[in-house]
């Protein structure tokens, strides 16, 4: 006798056995999943507020493809570097002492390029696109270079002369017929990766090789001198990092009335929402999807269940016929009847199941001594036009089948 049984026999009430640790964990799985999702969301929010990221050419990215070294060196030289991922968040208070660096402008729309070119201060484009060159001046051309080559300045621009030489490849810009354009580090065809334009009393610099300010290439040849002198002309630098999801336009002192697009305000959602809101929204959407998968019914194999009543096949046939009649689907009904008759007659005459129509017509004609043309019209002719023609077709098919099945 077990201890529990003895205790019961003596009149004691035995408490149920405590659940095991595995059973407790299984019972609390819902709360565990929610806690895990909450921890992921908190980690994403904390990570979004970090001073480092992994975005290409980000001033906070310490990786090889980042530009944190460029930003830190400029700060050590007294330049106030501020990064923004939306044009509306730039909010430049004094364009006269602020250089605007637009990184990867290929993500910009035409109206965004127009808003940037209306900026009265100095602009530096790190990377170019055909759309950008066309808006600045249609006479600016762009060509591709197969590989990077070492190039000397070959121009009278002070920043390029200080750099002496750089190793650049990719895109080149030509400025045929532009008197206010200075092309530096030019190749044999006259195109170069560094172009300085004098537009309306301010300087617009085009740097086609976006790898020059990267951390891994900054110390090569004269890259550092060229980058620091180009970006450090004023005490403030706004590092506008290209964002394909940004639809706003540039905001600066004196730009009242410009907005994120035609007919919109100049305030973007990023100005009123706290940092990391986008990551939190994505995490919440992911949590909802995971919860739906967890709580949703699992799709298993098909299960055959017996019907509560037995439906005779004659009733289903009549029901289908009524549907065809109500829809006036004479062609579909005739095709169904012809196909069923052809299958029964072919089986009766020993024809293969996948046989063709002419073989069936010849076999039926031999079995019934009827004209093959009439049989072909009956089995493969045009669909009946009305209910009367449909009834005639049914009677003729029935007669033909009886002749085939006649011994």
C-alpha positions as a LaTeX table, in Angstrom:
\begin{tabular}{lrrr}
\hline
Residue & $x$ (\AA) & $y$ (\AA) & $z$ (\AA) \\
\hline
Unk1 & 0.00 & 0.00 & 0.00 \\
Unk2 & 1.29 & 3.44 & $-0.88$ \\
Unk3 & 1.50 & 6.31 & 1.59 \\
Unk4 & $-1.30$ & 8.14 & $-0.22$ \\
Unk5 & $-3.60$ & 5.15 & $-0.05$ \\
Unk6 & $-3.01$ & 4.68 & 3.68 \\
Unk7 & $-3.72$ & 8.29 & 4.39 \\
Unk8 & $-6.96$ & 8.08 & 2.45 \\
Unk9 & $-8.05$ & 5.02 & 4.33 \\
Unk10 & $-7.56$ & 6.80 & 7.64 \\
Unk11 & $-9.91$ & 9.61 & 6.58 \\
Unk12 & $-7.41$ & 12.28 & 5.65 \\
Unk13 & $-7.80$ & 14.43 & 2.59 \\
Unk14 & $-4.77$ & 14.08 & 0.36 \\
Unk15 & $-3.73$ & 17.23 & $-1.51$ \\
Unk16 & $-3.04$ & 16.82 & $-5.23$ \\
Unk17 & 0.56 & 16.49 & $-6.29$ \\
Unk18 & 2.32 & 19.76 & $-7.12$ \\
Unk19 & 2.83 & 20.40 & $-10.85$ \\
Unk20 & 6.29 & 19.78 & $-12.20$ \\
Unk21 & 8.58 & 22.57 & $-13.39$ \\
Unk22 & 7.99 & 21.57 & $-17.01$ \\
Unk23 & 4.22 & 21.80 & $-16.55$ \\
Unk24 & 4.54 & 25.20 & $-14.90$ \\
Unk25 & 6.66 & 26.54 & $-17.72$ \\
Unk26 & 4.22 & 25.19 & $-20.29$ \\
Unk27 & 1.29 & 26.81 & $-18.50$ \\
Unk28 & 3.06 & 30.17 & $-18.41$ \\
Unk29 & 4.23 & 30.07 & $-22.02$ \\
Unk30 & 1.97 & 32.96 & $-23.01$ \\
Unk31 & 3.46 & 35.29 & $-20.40$ \\
Unk32 & 6.96 & 34.14 & $-21.33$ \\
Unk33 & 6.39 & 35.00 & $-24.99$ \\
Unk34 & 5.01 & 38.42 & $-24.07$ \\
Unk35 & 7.98 & 39.07 & $-21.78$ \\
Unk36 & 10.41 & 38.09 & $-24.54$ \\
Unk37 & 8.71 & 40.40 & $-27.02$ \\
Unk38 & 8.80 & 43.24 & $-24.50$ \\
Unk39 & 12.53 & 42.67 & $-23.93$ \\
Unk40 & 13.16 & 42.74 & $-27.68$ \\
Unk41 & 11.26 & 46.02 & $-28.02$ \\
Unk42 & 13.19 & 47.59 & $-25.13$ \\
Unk43 & 16.49 & 46.45 & $-26.64$ \\
Unk44 & 15.56 & 47.94 & $-30.01$ \\
Unk45 & 14.58 & 51.26 & $-28.41$ \\
Unk46 & 17.82 & 51.41 & $-26.45$ \\
Unk47 & 19.81 & 50.46 & $-29.54$ \\
Unk48 & 18.11 & 53.13 & $-31.63$ \\
Unk49 & 19.31 & 55.79 & $-29.20$ \\
Unk50 & 22.91 & 54.64 & $-29.38$ \\
Unk51 & 25.62 & 56.89 & $-30.77$ \\
Unk52 & 26.70 & 54.19 & $-33.22$ \\
Unk53 & 24.95 & 52.61 & $-36.15$ \\
Unk54 & 25.79 & 50.56 & $-39.23$ \\
Unk55 & 24.28 & 52.73 & $-41.97$ \\
Unk56 & 26.44 & 53.34 & $-45.03$ \\
Unk57 & 28.45 & 56.59 & $-44.71$ \\
Unk58 & 26.78 & 57.44 & $-41.43$ \\
Unk59 & 28.66 & 59.92 & $-39.25$ \\
Unk60 & 27.95 & 57.57 & $-36.33$ \\
Unk61 & 29.16 & 54.40 & $-38.02$ \\
Unk62 & 32.65 & 53.32 & $-36.82$ \\
Unk63 & 32.79 & 50.48 & $-39.35$ \\
Unk64 & 34.87 & 50.44 & $-42.52$ \\
Unk65 & 31.98 & 51.82 & $-44.62$ \\
Unk66 & 31.05 & 54.52 & $-42.10$ \\
Unk67 & 32.17 & 58.15 & $-41.83$ \\
Unk68 & 32.61 & 58.51 & $-38.09$ \\
Unk69 & 36.32 & 59.25 & $-38.41$ \\
Unk70 & 35.56 & 62.14 & $-40.75$ \\
Unk71 & 33.04 & 63.58 & $-38.30$ \\
Unk72 & 35.29 & 63.20 & $-35.25$ \\
Unk73 & 38.30 & 64.83 & $-36.93$ \\
Unk74 & 36.14 & 67.75 & $-38.06$ \\
Unk75 & 34.80 & 68.14 & $-34.52$ \\
Unk76 & 38.34 & 68.19 & $-33.16$ \\
Unk77 & 39.02 & 71.09 & $-35.53$ \\
Unk78 & 36.09 & 73.09 & $-34.14$ \\
Unk79 & 33.42 & 72.14 & $-36.68$ \\
Unk80 & 30.00 & 71.40 & $-35.25$ \\
Unk81 & 28.91 & 68.24 & $-37.10$ \\
Unk82 & 25.23 & 67.32 & $-36.94$ \\
Unk83 & 23.73 & 64.32 & $-38.77$ \\
Unk84 & 20.14 & 64.10 & $-39.95$ \\
Unk85 & 18.33 & 61.36 & $-41.84$ \\
Unk86 & 15.45 & 63.59 & $-43.00$ \\
Unk87 & 15.69 & 66.89 & $-44.82$ \\
Unk88 & 12.95 & 68.43 & $-42.70$ \\
Unk89 & 15.03 & 67.81 & $-39.56$ \\
Unk90 & 17.99 & 69.83 & $-40.91$ \\
Unk91 & 16.56 & 73.17 & $-39.72$ \\
Unk92 & 19.66 & 75.21 & $-40.52$ \\
Unk93 & 19.47 & 78.48 & $-38.61$ \\
Unk94 & 22.29 & 80.34 & $-40.38$ \\
Unk95 & 23.10 & 79.22 & $-43.94$ \\
Unk96 & 26.05 & 81.66 & $-44.15$ \\
Unk97 & 28.17 & 79.66 & $-41.67$ \\
Unk98 & 26.78 & 76.17 & $-42.38$ \\
Unk99 & 27.91 & 73.69 & $-45.02$ \\
Unk100 & 25.27 & 71.22 & $-46.15$ \\
Unk101 & 26.68 & 67.80 & $-47.07$ \\
Unk102 & 24.15 & 65.66 & $-48.94$ \\
Unk103 & 25.24 & 62.01 & $-48.79$ \\
Unk104 & 24.01 & 59.51 & $-51.40$ \\
Unk105 & 21.60 & 61.87 & $-53.22$ \\
Unk106 & 20.40 & 59.06 & $-55.50$ \\
Unk107 & 17.61 & 58.49 & $-52.97$ \\
Unk108 & 16.20 & 61.98 & $-53.50$ \\
Unk109 & 13.15 & 62.91 & $-55.55$ \\
Unk110 & 13.14 & 65.82 & $-57.99$ \\
Unk111 & 11.28 & 68.19 & $-55.67$ \\
Unk112 & 13.74 & 67.36 & $-52.87$ \\
Unk113 & 16.69 & 68.20 & $-55.14$ \\
Unk114 & 15.01 & 71.53 & $-55.98$ \\
Unk115 & 14.63 & 72.34 & $-52.29$ \\
Unk116 & 18.32 & 71.56 & $-51.68$ \\
Unk117 & 19.52 & 73.68 & $-54.60$ \\
Unk118 & 17.50 & 76.62 & $-53.26$ \\
Unk119 & 19.68 & 76.57 & $-50.12$ \\
Unk120 & 21.73 & 79.81 & $-50.14$ \\
Unk121 & 24.76 & 78.31 & $-48.38$ \\
Unk122 & 27.51 & 75.99 & $-49.59$ \\
Unk123 & 26.50 & 72.48 & $-50.64$ \\
Unk124 & 28.62 & 69.35 & $-50.98$ \\
Unk125 & 27.14 & 66.32 & $-52.75$ \\
Unk126 & 28.88 & 63.07 & $-51.80$ \\
Unk127 & 27.82 & 60.80 & $-54.63$ \\
Unk128 & 25.84 & 61.95 & $-57.65$ \\
Unk129 & 23.01 & 60.73 & $-59.86$ \\
Unk130 & 21.94 & 61.57 & $-63.42$ \\
Unk131 & 18.80 & 63.27 & $-62.08$ \\
Unk132 & 20.90 & 65.51 & $-59.82$ \\
Unk133 & 23.24 & 66.56 & $-62.63$ \\
Unk134 & 20.32 & 67.30 & $-64.94$ \\
Unk135 & 18.74 & 69.62 & $-62.38$ \\
Unk136 & 21.99 & 71.44 & $-61.56$ \\
Unk137 & 22.96 & 71.99 & $-65.20$ \\
Unk138 & 22.10 & 69.85 & $-68.24$ \\
Unk139 & 25.62 & 70.46 & $-69.61$ \\
Unk140 & 27.11 & 68.33 & $-66.83$ \\
Unk141 & 27.94 & 64.87 & $-68.16$ \\
Unk142 & 28.59 & 61.64 & $-66.32$ \\
Unk143 & 30.64 & 58.62 & $-67.34$ \\
Unk144 & 31.80 & 55.42 & $-65.65$ \\
Unk145 & 35.41 & 54.37 & $-65.02$ \\
Unk146 & 36.27 & 50.69 & $-64.96$ \\
Unk147 & 38.70 & 50.78 & $-62.01$ \\
Unk148 & 40.28 & 53.15 & $-59.53$ \\
Unk149 & 43.38 & 55.01 & $-60.65$ \\
Unk150 & 45.81 & 57.37 & $-58.97$ \\
Unk151 & 45.22 & 60.95 & $-60.15$ \\
Unk152 & 46.84 & 64.32 & $-59.61$ \\
Unk153 & 44.84 & 67.48 & $-58.96$ \\
Unk154 & 45.45 & 69.19 & $-62.36$ \\
Unk155 & 43.29 & 72.21 & $-61.49$ \\
Unk156 & 43.56 & 75.55 & $-59.69$ \\
Unk157 & 41.21 & 74.61 & $-56.84$ \\
Unk158 & 42.94 & 75.19 & $-53.49$ \\
Unk159 & 41.40 & 72.12 & $-51.81$ \\
Unk160 & 42.38 & 69.80 & $-54.64$ \\
Unk161 & 45.91 & 71.24 & $-54.77$ \\
Unk162 & 46.31 & 70.63 & $-51.02$ \\
Unk163 & 45.28 & 67.00 & $-51.53$ \\
Unk164 & 47.81 & 66.68 & $-54.42$ \\
Unk165 & 46.51 & 63.26 & $-55.57$ \\
Unk166 & 43.77 & 60.75 & $-54.82$ \\
Unk167 & 42.86 & 57.22 & $-55.90$ \\
Unk168 & 39.40 & 57.32 & $-57.42$ \\
Unk169 & 37.20 & 55.27 & $-59.70$ \\
Unk170 & 33.57 & 54.77 & $-60.58$ \\
Unk171 & 31.93 & 57.93 & $-61.90$ \\
Unk172 & 33.42 & 61.00 & $-63.57$ \\
Unk173 & 31.83 & 64.35 & $-64.37$ \\
Unk174 & 32.53 & 66.46 & $-67.42$ \\
Unk175 & 31.65 & 70.15 & $-67.58$ \\
Unk176 & 32.00 & 71.12 & $-71.22$ \\
Unk177 & 31.06 & 74.76 & $-71.82$ \\
Unk178 & 30.68 & 75.69 & $-68.12$ \\
Unk179 & 32.95 & 78.64 & $-67.32$ \\
Unk180 & 32.07 & 78.55 & $-63.59$ \\
Unk181 & 32.93 & 74.86 & $-63.19$ \\
Unk182 & 36.34 & 73.52 & $-62.11$ \\
Unk183 & 37.02 & 69.85 & $-62.78$ \\
Unk184 & 39.81 & 68.34 & $-60.67$ \\
Unk185 & 41.68 & 65.04 & $-60.80$ \\
Unk186 & 40.62 & 64.78 & $-64.43$ \\
Unk187 & 41.42 & 61.84 & $-66.65$ \\
Unk188 & 42.29 & 61.70 & $-70.32$ \\
Unk189 & 38.72 & 62.51 & $-71.42$ \\
Unk190 & 38.56 & 65.61 & $-69.23$ \\
Unk191 & 36.18 & 64.12 & $-66.66$ \\
Unk192 & 36.98 & 64.03 & $-62.97$ \\
Unk193 & 35.51 & 62.89 & $-59.65$ \\
Unk194 & 35.69 & 66.35 & $-58.06$ \\
Unk195 & 33.86 & 69.34 & $-59.54$ \\
Unk196 & 33.46 & 72.78 & $-57.97$ \\
Unk197 & 30.66 & 75.02 & $-59.28$ \\
Unk198 & 30.07 & 78.71 & $-58.60$ \\
Unk199 & 26.27 & 79.10 & $-58.59$ \\
Unk200 & 24.61 & 82.36 & $-57.48$ \\
Unk201 & 27.56 & 83.42 & $-55.34$ \\
Unk202 & 27.90 & 80.16 & $-53.43$ \\
Unk203 & 29.91 & 76.98 & $-54.06$ \\
Unk204 & 28.38 & 73.62 & $-54.98$ \\
Unk205 & 30.87 & 70.76 & $-54.82$ \\
Unk206 & 30.26 & 67.42 & $-56.50$ \\
Unk207 & 32.26 & 64.48 & $-55.15$ \\
Unk208 & 31.34 & 61.46 & $-57.25$ \\
Unk209 & 33.47 & 58.95 & $-55.32$ \\
Unk210 & 31.53 & 58.40 & $-52.09$ \\
Unk211 & 34.25 & 56.10 & $-50.72$ \\
Unk212 & 36.69 & 58.95 & $-50.04$ \\
Unk213 & 35.16 & 59.98 & $-46.66$ \\
Unk214 & 34.80 & 56.35 & $-45.51$ \\
Unk215 & 36.78 & 55.26 & $-42.48$ \\
Unk216 & 38.79 & 52.66 & $-44.39$ \\
Unk217 & 39.80 & 55.01 & $-47.22$ \\
Unk218 & 40.19 & 58.30 & $-45.38$ \\
Unk219 & 43.94 & 57.91 & $-44.75$ \\
Unk220 & 44.80 & 56.91 & $-48.32$ \\
Unk221 & 46.85 & 59.38 & $-50.38$ \\
Unk222 & 45.30 & 62.88 & $-50.19$ \\
Unk223 & 41.75 & 61.78 & $-49.32$ \\
Unk224 & 41.82 & 63.26 & $-45.82$ \\
Unk225 & 43.07 & 66.67 & $-46.98$ \\
Unk226 & 40.46 & 66.86 & $-49.71$ \\
Unk227 & 37.57 & 65.74 & $-47.49$ \\
Unk228 & 38.45 & 67.91 & $-44.46$ \\
Unk229 & 39.06 & 71.06 & $-46.49$ \\
Unk230 & 35.87 & 70.57 & $-48.53$ \\
Unk231 & 33.62 & 69.87 & $-45.53$ \\
Unk232 & 35.33 & 72.11 & $-42.97$ \\
Unk233 & 34.97 & 75.49 & $-44.64$ \\
Unk234 & 32.46 & 76.73 & $-42.06$ \\
Unk235 & 31.94 & 76.26 & $-38.35$ \\
Unk236 & 28.80 & 74.13 & $-38.85$ \\
Unk237 & 28.30 & 71.04 & $-40.98$ \\
Unk238 & 24.94 & 69.33 & $-41.52$ \\
Unk239 & 25.47 & 65.73 & $-42.62$ \\
Unk240 & 22.23 & 64.87 & $-44.48$ \\
Unk241 & 22.27 & 61.09 & $-44.89$ \\
Unk242 & 20.14 & 59.83 & $-47.79$ \\
Unk243 & 17.01 & 58.03 & $-46.71$ \\
Unk244 & 14.75 & 56.33 & $-49.29$ \\
Unk245 & 11.77 & 56.65 & $-46.90$ \\
Unk246 & 12.12 & 60.41 & $-46.44$ \\
Unk247 & 9.62 & 62.53 & $-48.36$ \\
Unk248 & 10.39 & 65.89 & $-46.73$ \\
Unk249 & 12.22 & 68.91 & $-48.15$ \\
Unk250 & 15.11 & 70.91 & $-46.74$ \\
Unk251 & 14.31 & 73.35 & $-43.93$ \\
Unk252 & 16.50 & 76.35 & $-43.15$ \\
Unk253 & 16.14 & 79.95 & $-42.07$ \\
Unk254 & 14.12 & 81.76 & $-44.72$ \\
Unk255 & 12.58 & 78.60 & $-46.20$ \\
Unk256 & 9.08 & 79.18 & $-44.84$ \\
Unk257 & 6.40 & 77.57 & $-46.90$ \\
Unk258 & 8.43 & 74.60 & $-48.12$ \\
Unk259 & 7.25 & 71.21 & $-47.04$ \\
Unk260 & 7.64 & 67.51 & $-47.37$ \\
Unk261 & 6.08 & 67.54 & $-50.76$ \\
Unk262 & 3.72 & 69.44 & $-52.98$ \\
Unk263 & 0.97 & 70.92 & $-50.84$ \\
Unk264 & 2.20 & 69.53 & $-47.48$ \\
Unk265 & 3.61 & 71.05 & $-44.30$ \\
Unk266 & 7.33 & 71.36 & $-43.61$ \\
Unk267 & 7.03 & 69.21 & $-40.49$ \\
Unk268 & 7.83 & 65.54 & $-40.94$ \\
Unk269 & 6.66 & 62.80 & $-38.57$ \\
Unk270 & 10.24 & 62.45 & $-37.30$ \\
Unk271 & 10.00 & 65.96 & $-35.83$ \\
Unk272 & 7.12 & 65.17 & $-33.50$ \\
Unk273 & 7.69 & 61.49 & $-32.72$ \\
Unk274 & 10.30 & 60.36 & $-30.18$ \\
Unk275 & 13.50 & 58.68 & $-31.40$ \\
Unk276 & 13.14 & 54.98 & $-32.11$ \\
Unk277 & 9.43 & 55.18 & $-32.87$ \\
Unk278 & 9.87 & 53.46 & $-36.23$ \\
Unk279 & 11.74 & 50.54 & $-34.66$ \\
Unk280 & 9.06 & 50.18 & $-32.00$ \\
Unk281 & 6.31 & 50.10 & $-34.62$ \\
Unk282 & 8.16 & 47.42 & $-36.60$ \\
Unk283 & 8.68 & 45.40 & $-33.42$ \\
Unk284 & 5.00 & 45.66 & $-32.51$ \\
Unk285 & 3.97 & 44.51 & $-35.99$ \\
Unk286 & 6.35 & 41.56 & $-35.66$ \\
Unk287 & 4.92 & 40.76 & $-32.22$ \\
Unk288 & 1.36 & 40.81 & $-33.59$ \\
Unk289 & 2.34 & 38.47 & $-36.43$ \\
Unk290 & 4.06 & 36.08 & $-34.05$ \\
Unk291 & 1.05 & 36.15 & $-31.74$ \\
Unk292 & $-1.28$ & 35.45 & $-34.64$ \\
Unk293 & 0.84 & 32.49 & $-35.72$ \\
Unk294 & 1.00 & 31.19 & $-32.17$ \\
Unk295 & $-2.70$ & 31.54 & $-31.42$ \\
Unk296 & $-3.95$ & 30.73 & $-34.92$ \\
Unk297 & $-5.29$ & 27.32 & $-35.80$ \\
Unk298 & $-2.82$ & 24.94 & $-37.31$ \\
Unk299 & $-3.68$ & 23.64 & $-40.72$ \\
Unk300 & $-3.57$ & 19.87 & $-40.67$ \\
Unk301 & $-4.47$ & 17.16 & $-43.18$ \\
Unk302 & $-7.98$ & 16.93 & $-44.56$ \\
Unk303 & $-10.35$ & 14.91 & $-42.40$ \\
Unk304 & $-13.19$ & 12.92 & $-43.96$ \\
Unk305 & $-16.41$ & 13.27 & $-41.98$ \\
Unk306 & $-19.62$ & 11.42 & $-42.62$ \\
Unk307 & $-22.60$ & 13.55 & $-43.65$ \\
Unk308 & $-25.56$ & 13.67 & $-41.29$ \\
Unk309 & $-27.78$ & 12.49 & $-44.15$ \\
Unk310 & $-27.22$ & 10.51 & $-47.33$ \\
Unk311 & $-27.87$ & 12.54 & $-50.48$ \\
Unk312 & $-28.78$ & 10.39 & $-53.50$ \\
Unk313 & $-26.78$ & 11.09 & $-56.62$ \\
Unk314 & $-30.00$ & 11.71 & $-58.55$ \\
Unk315 & $-30.78$ & 14.70 & $-56.34$ \\
Unk316 & $-27.36$ & 16.24 & $-56.88$ \\
Unk317 & $-27.76$ & 15.70 & $-60.63$ \\
Unk318 & $-31.16$ & 17.39 & $-60.63$ \\
Unk319 & $-29.83$ & 20.23 & $-58.53$ \\
Unk320 & $-26.96$ & 20.83 & $-60.91$ \\
Unk321 & $-29.34$ & 20.71 & $-63.86$ \\
Unk322 & $-31.58$ & 23.33 & $-62.23$ \\
Unk323 & $-28.56$ & 25.57 & $-61.72$ \\
Unk324 & $-27.55$ & 25.22 & $-65.38$ \\
Unk325 & $-31.13$ & 25.94 & $-66.45$ \\
Unk326 & $-31.45$ & 28.99 & $-64.26$ \\
Unk327 & $-28.13$ & 30.37 & $-65.55$ \\
Unk328 & $-29.05$ & 29.45 & $-69.14$ \\
Unk329 & $-25.69$ & 27.71 & $-69.37$ \\
Unk330 & $-26.71$ & 25.53 & $-72.31$ \\
Unk331 & $-23.18$ & 25.25 & $-73.66$ \\
Unk332 & $-21.73$ & 24.07 & $-70.35$ \\
Unk333 & $-24.54$ & 21.60 & $-69.77$ \\
Unk334 & $-24.25$ & 20.25 & $-73.32$ \\
Unk335 & $-20.48$ & 19.82 & $-72.96$ \\
Unk336 & $-20.99$ & 17.88 & $-69.73$ \\
Unk337 & $-23.60$ & 15.58 & $-71.32$ \\
Unk338 & $-21.53$ & 15.02 & $-74.46$ \\
Unk339 & $-18.41$ & 14.22 & $-72.44$ \\
Unk340 & $-20.21$ & 11.71 & $-70.24$ \\
Unk341 & $-21.85$ & 10.02 & $-73.26$ \\
Unk342 & $-18.53$ & 9.84 & $-75.13$ \\
Unk343 & $-16.84$ & 8.27 & $-72.13$ \\
Unk344 & $-19.54$ & 5.61 & $-71.68$ \\
Unk345 & $-19.63$ & 4.76 & $-75.39$ \\
Unk346 & $-15.85$ & 4.62 & $-75.63$ \\
Unk347 & $-15.71$ & 2.27 & $-72.66$ \\
Unk348 & $-18.42$ & 0.11 & $-74.23$ \\
Unk349 & $-16.52$ & $-0.08$ & $-77.54$ \\
Unk350 & $-13.17$ & $-0.84$ & $-75.87$ \\
Unk351 & $-11.46$ & 2.41 & $-76.82$ \\
Unk352 & $-8.61$ & 3.74 & $-74.70$ \\
Unk353 & $-9.56$ & 6.43 & $-72.23$ \\
Unk354 & $-7.28$ & 9.04 & $-73.77$ \\
Unk355 & $-8.38$ & 8.39 & $-77.34$ \\
Unk356 & $-9.10$ & 11.18 & $-79.78$ \\
Unk357 & $-12.46$ & 12.30 & $-81.19$ \\
Unk358 & $-12.14$ & 10.95 & $-84.74$ \\
Unk359 & $-11.39$ & 7.45 & $-83.44$ \\
Unk360 & $-14.49$ & 7.56 & $-81.29$ \\
Unk361 & $-16.63$ & 8.78 & $-84.20$ \\
Unk362 & $-15.43$ & 5.96 & $-86.47$ \\
Unk363 & $-16.00$ & 3.33 & $-83.80$ \\
Unk364 & $-19.53$ & 4.58 & $-83.03$ \\
Unk365 & $-20.36$ & 4.75 & $-86.76$ \\
Unk366 & $-19.29$ & 1.12 & $-87.27$ \\
Unk367 & $-21.28$ & $-0.01$ & $-84.23$ \\
Unk368 & $-24.50$ & 1.82 & $-85.20$ \\
Unk369 & $-24.26$ & 1.92 & $-89.03$ \\
Unk370 & $-24.88$ & 5.67 & $-88.90$ \\
Unk371 & $-23.37$ & 8.54 & $-90.84$ \\
Unk372 & $-20.05$ & 9.62 & $-89.23$ \\
Unk373 & $-20.80$ & 13.28 & $-89.99$ \\
Unk374 & $-24.03$ & 13.12 & $-88.03$ \\
Unk375 & $-22.27$ & 11.44 & $-85.11$ \\
Unk376 & $-19.52$ & 14.08 & $-85.15$ \\
Unk377 & $-22.12$ & 16.86 & $-85.16$ \\
Unk378 & $-23.93$ & 15.21 & $-82.27$ \\
Unk379 & $-20.82$ & 14.70 & $-80.10$ \\
Unk380 & $-18.67$ & 17.68 & $-81.07$ \\
Unk381 & $-21.05$ & 20.14 & $-82.74$ \\
Unk382 & $-21.95$ & 23.67 & $-81.65$ \\
Unk383 & $-23.71$ & 24.20 & $-78.32$ \\
Unk384 & $-27.50$ & 24.43 & $-78.30$ \\
Unk385 & $-28.93$ & 27.93 & $-78.54$ \\
Unk386 & $-32.00$ & 27.47 & $-76.35$ \\
Unk387 & $-33.79$ & 25.02 & $-74.09$ \\
Unk388 & $-35.65$ & 23.34 & $-76.97$ \\
Unk389 & $-32.39$ & 22.59 & $-78.80$ \\
Unk390 & $-31.00$ & 21.32 & $-75.53$ \\
Unk391 & $-33.80$ & 18.81 & $-75.10$ \\
Unk392 & $-33.38$ & 17.61 & $-78.71$ \\
Unk393 & $-29.65$ & 17.07 & $-78.06$ \\
Unk394 & $-30.41$ & 15.06 & $-74.91$ \\
Unk395 & $-32.83$ & 12.82 & $-76.79$ \\
Unk396 & $-30.40$ & 12.25 & $-79.68$ \\
Unk397 & $-27.54$ & 11.41 & $-77.28$ \\
Unk398 & $-29.78$ & 8.97 & $-75.43$ \\
Unk399 & $-30.79$ & 7.29 & $-78.70$ \\
Unk400 & $-27.18$ & 7.02 & $-79.86$ \\
Unk401 & $-26.08$ & 5.46 & $-76.57$ \\
Unk402 & $-28.86$ & 2.89 & $-76.75$ \\
Unk403 & $-27.78$ & 1.92 & $-80.27$ \\
Unk404 & $-24.17$ & 1.50 & $-79.12$ \\
Unk405 & $-25.14$ & $-0.58$ & $-76.08$ \\
Unk406 & $-27.59$ & $-2.71$ & $-78.07$ \\
Unk407 & $-26.32$ & $-6.31$ & $-78.25$ \\
\hline
\end{tabular}
